[in-house]
Amino acid sequence: MIETQSLTKRYGELTAVDNISFKVEPGEVLGFLGPNGAGKSTTMKMITGFLAPTSGSAKVCGFDVQEQPIEAKRMLGYLPEGAPSYGEMTPLEFYRFVAELRGIGGEQRDRRIAEVVARLQLQGVLYQPIDTLSKGFKRRVGLGQAILHDPKVLVLDEPTDGLDPNQKHEVRDLIRSMSRDKIIIISTHILEEVHAVCSRAVIIAKGKLLADATPAELEARSRYHGAVSLTTDNPAALRDGLKRVEGVATVEIDPQDGRMTAFPKQGARLFDKVSEYLRSQNVVFSELQLEQGRLDEVFRQITTQNTAGGRA
């Protein structure tokens, strides 16, 4: 597993990471979320041994990153922020260099490079200098070096940054396929990434860990959880009647698209009651949806609240 205990990093009077503790078990994909400057990348660097903590510890597969750095890094694949590499090398040269550092040679090296190149669709740029590649291809080359030695643990800092929608889909499929037998941490500010690949999410802000839950548990904190949204031609005429439906706390109309949302009272289940009301009034609608909750709303609520109370 990955385990951090009271992990802290200070730069003078600035505390970038403040007493963070969590565990990640095999088979989990942990989304590490937070606004820019929250301490995500600093935490990733301490877990991977690229940055020494001011206090606290991090262990990878039982190896303390500071006391047993070589053993810990053997277990790790790391994609840093920005995917740094050697720009004068081609991807093939870069992968041969990384394989040599990892102690992979001969037929095993050639086989692993071929597998990585195929999985990340790098055949067309294999002999181009990395400096000449697009941001998306550079990101894929960086991801390739992280998985070249088939590590037990993957730490990926913004893995889909710079990729187009098709490339994002491919990388997310790759992460899902690897998650069955690996521990994966993904640092991201893209909330759709959490829905796409993560089984659990940690939210930090101002260096503090504020939430640790499944995506569904986080969505359940949203005021939209259990709400019913619909699209109809004349929402204003329907609003007063919908407010009188049992269990409805309030009704709002989005000024941008006219979409109407009925919010439930505590513990109320609205979908069947709203549906019955619409049928009884012969209301014509183009869409009717039970809301699961909105992660972006919960994210804003958690990261903008006073962090003095620590973990939620």
C-alpha positions in Angstrom: 0.0 0.0 0.0 0.9 3.7 0.0 0.8 5.2 3.5 1.5 8.7 4.6 1.7 9.7 8.3 1.5 13.4 9.3 3.2 14.4 6.0 4.2 18.1 6.2 6.3 20.4 4.1 7.2 23.9 5.0 9.0 26.6 3.1 10.0 29.2 5.8 6.7 30.5 7.2 4.6 28.9 4.3 3.1 25.5 5.0 2.5 23.9 1.6 1.4 20.5 3.0 0.0 20.4 6.5 -0.1 17.1 8.5 -1.6 14.9 5.8 -2.3 11.2 6.5 -4.0 8.6 4.3 -3.6 5.0 2.9 -4.2 3.6 -0.5 -4.7 -0.1 -1.0 -4.1 -2.3 -4.0 -6.9 -2.0 -6.6 -7.8 1.5 -5.6 -7.5 4.6 -7.8 -7.2 7.6 -5.6 -8.1 11.0 -7.0 -6.0 13.7 -5.3 -8.1 16.9 -5.8 -7.6 20.5 -4.9 -7.4 24.0 -6.4 -4.2 25.3 -7.8 -1.7 25.8 -5.0 -3.4 23.4 -2.7 -0.3 21.2 -2.2 -1.2 18.3 -4.6 2.1 18.3 -6.5 4.2 18.8 -3.4 2.5 15.8 -1.8 3.2 13.7 -4.9 6.8 14.7 -4.8 7.2 13.7 -1.2 5.5 10.3 -1.8 7.8 9.6 -4.7 11.0 10.7 -2.9 11.7 13.7 -5.1 11.2 16.1 -2.2 12.0 15.5 1.5 9.2 16.2 4.0 9.8 18.7 6.8 8.2 16.1 9.1 6.1 13.0 8.8 6.7 10.0 6.6 5.6 8.2 3.4 5.8 4.5 2.7 5.5 2.7 -0.6 4.8 -1.1 -0.4 6.2 -1.0 3.2 9.4 0.9 2.2 10.0 4.2 3.9 10.7 6.7 1.0 13.4 8.6 3.0 15.0 5.6 4.8 14.8 3.1 1.9 14.6 5.3 -1.2 15.9 2.8 -3.8 13.6 0.0 -2.7 10.6 2.4 -2.7 11.4 3.8 -6.1 11.7 0.3 -7.6 8.0 -0.1 -6.8 7.0 3.3 -8.2 6.2 4.7 -11.6 5.9 8.5 -11.5 4.6 11.0 -14.1 5.6 14.5 -12.8 3.8 17.7 -13.5 4.8 18.9 -17.0 6.2 15.4 -18.0 9.9 16.5 -18.0 12.2 14.5 -20.3 15.3 14.9 -22.4 14.2 17.0 -25.4 17.1 16.0 -27.7 16.2 12.3 -27.4 13.7 10.5 -29.4 11.0 8.5 -27.5 12.8 5.3 -28.4 16.1 6.6 -27.1 14.4 7.9 -24.0 12.7 4.5 -23.3 16.0 2.6 -23.8 17.7 5.0 -21.4 14.9 4.6 -18.8 15.0 0.8 -19.2 18.7 0.8 -18.5 18.2 2.8 -15.4 15.6 0.4 -14.3 17.8 -2.6 -14.9 15.8 -3.9 -17.9 17.8 -5.2 -20.8 17.8 -7.5 -23.8 14.6 -9.0 -25.1 12.7 -7.9 -22.0 13.6 -4.3 -22.7 12.5 -4.5 -26.4 9.3 -6.3 -25.4 8.3 -3.7 -22.8 9.1 -0.8 -25.0 7.0 -2.3 -27.8 4.1 -2.8 -25.4 4.3 0.7 -24.1 4.5 2.2 -27.6 1.5 0.2 -28.8 -0.6 1.1 -25.7 0.1 4.8 -26.0 0.0 4.9 -29.8 3.5 6.4 -30.2 4.5 4.5 -33.3 4.3 7.7 -35.5 6.6 9.8 -33.4 9.1 7.1 -32.1 12.0 8.6 -34.0 11.3 12.3 -33.6 13.1 14.4 -31.0 10.9 14.9 -28.0 11.3 18.7 -28.2 9.5 18.7 -31.5 6.4 16.8 -30.2 3.1 18.4 -29.3 2.2 18.8 -25.7 -0.2 15.8 -25.9 2.5 13.5 -27.3 5.0 14.7 -24.7 2.5 13.8 -22.0 2.1 10.3 -23.5 5.8 9.8 -23.7 6.1 10.8 -20.0 3.3 8.3 -19.1 5.2 5.6 -21.0 8.3 6.0 -18.9 6.2 5.7 -15.8 4.7 2.3 -16.8 7.8 0.9 -18.6 8.9 -1.3 -15.7 5.4 -2.4 -14.9 5.4 -0.9 -11.3 3.1 -1.9 -8.5 2.4 1.8 -7.7 1.7 4.6 -10.1 1.7 8.3 -9.1 0.4 10.4 -12.0 0.4 14.2 -11.7 -2.2 15.6 -14.2 -2.0 12.5 -16.5 -4.4 13.9 -19.2 -3.1 17.5 -19.2 -2.8 18.7 -22.8 -4.6 15.7 -24.3 -7.5 16.0 -26.8 -10.8 14.3 -25.9 -10.0 11.1 -27.7 -6.5 10.8 -26.1 -8.0 11.5 -22.7 -10.5 8.6 -23.2 -7.6 6.3 -24.2 -5.5 7.2 -21.2 -8.4 6.8 -18.8 -9.1 3.4 -20.3 -5.4 2.5 -19.8 -5.6 3.7 -16.1 -8.8 1.6 -15.5 -7.2 -1.5 -17.1 -4.1 -1.1 -14.9 -6.0 -0.5 -11.7 -6.9 -4.1 -11.2 -3.4 -5.0 -9.9 -1.9 -1.7 -9.1 -2.1 1.2 -6.6 -2.8 4.4 -8.5 -2.8 8.0 -7.3 -3.9 10.7 -9.7 -3.4 14.3 -8.9 -5.9 16.4 -10.9 -8.1 19.5 -10.9 -10.4 18.0 -13.6 -13.5 16.8 -11.8 -14.6 14.6 -14.7 -11.4 12.6 -14.1 -12.8 11.5 -10.8 -16.0 10.1 -12.4 -14.0 8.5 -15.2 -11.4 6.5 -13.2 -11.3 7.0 -9.5 -12.8 4.7 -6.8 -12.0 7.2 -4.1 -11.2 10.9 -3.8 -9.2 13.0 -1.4 -9.7 16.8 -1.4 -7.1 19.2 -0.1 -6.9 23.0 0.1 -4.3 25.2 1.7 -2.2 22.1 2.4 -4.9 20.5 4.6 -6.8 17.3 3.9 -10.5 18.2 4.0 -12.3 15.2 2.7 -11.7 11.5 2.0 -14.6 9.6 0.4 -15.9 7.8 -2.7 -17.2 10.0 -5.5 -20.7 8.9 -4.7 -20.3 9.8 -1.1 -19.0 13.2 -2.0 -21.9 13.8 -4.5 -24.4 12.9 -1.7 -23.2 16.0 0.1 -24.5 18.2 -2.8 -27.8 20.0 -2.4 -28.6 18.5 -5.8 -28.5 15.0 -4.5 -32.0 13.6 -4.9 -33.3 16.7 -6.7 -35.4 16.4 -9.9 -34.6 18.5 -13.0 -36.7 18.9 -16.1 -36.9 20.9 -19.3 -40.2 22.2 -20.4 -41.4 25.1 -22.7 -42.9 27.2 -19.9 -41.1 26.5 -16.6 -42.4 29.7 -14.9 -46.0 28.6 -15.2 -45.2 25.3 -13.6 -43.1 26.6 -10.7 -45.9 27.3 -8.1 -47.6 24.0 -8.7 -44.4 22.0 -8.4 -43.7 23.8 -5.1 -46.8 22.2 -3.6 -45.8 18.7 -4.4 -45.1 16.7 -1.2 -41.5 16.7 -0.2 -40.4 19.6 -2.4 -38.4 22.2 -0.5 -37.9 24.8 -3.2 -37.9 25.1 -7.0 -35.3 27.0 -9.0 -35.1 27.9 -12.7 -31.7 28.2 -14.4 -31.6 31.7 -16.0 -29.2 30.4 -18.7 -31.0 27.5 -20.1 -34.5 27.6 -18.4 -33.9 24.2 -16.8 -36.1 23.7 -13.7 -35.0 21.9 -10.6 -37.1 20.7 -7.6 -35.0 20.3 -4.5 -36.1 17.8 -1.8 -36.8 18.3 1.9 -34.5 16.4 4.2 -34.9 12.6 3.4 -37.7 13.1 0.8 -37.7 11.1 -2.4 -39.1 13.2 -5.2 -38.8 11.5 -8.5 -42.0 9.4 -8.4 -44.0 12.3 -6.9 -42.8 14.8 -9.4 -43.4 12.4 -12.3 -47.0 11.8 -11.1 -47.7 15.5 -10.8 -46.5 16.1 -14.3 -48.7 13.4 -15.7 -51.7 14.7 -13.7 -51.2 18.2 -15.2 -50.5 16.9 -18.7 -47.2 18.7 -18.7 -45.1 18.2 -21.8 -41.4 18.0 -21.1 -38.3 17.0 -23.1 -36.2 15.8 -20.2 -36.7 14.5 -16.7 -33.7 13.6 -14.5 -33.0 12.4 -11.0 -29.9 14.3 -9.9 -27.1 12.2 -8.2 -25.4 15.3 -6.9 -22.8 17.7 -8.4 -19.2 17.1 -7.5 -18.2 20.6 -8.7 -20.6 22.2 -6.1 -19.2 20.0 -3.3 -15.6 20.7 -4.4 -16.3 24.5 -4.2 -18.0 24.2 -0.9 -15.2 22.1 0.7 -12.3 24.1 -0.7 -13.7 27.6 0.0 -14.8 26.9 3.6 -12.7 27.8 6.6 -9.9 25.1 6.7 -9.1 25.7 10.4 -11.3 22.8 11.4 -9.3 20.3 9.3 -10.7 17.1 7.9 -14.3 16.8 7.0 
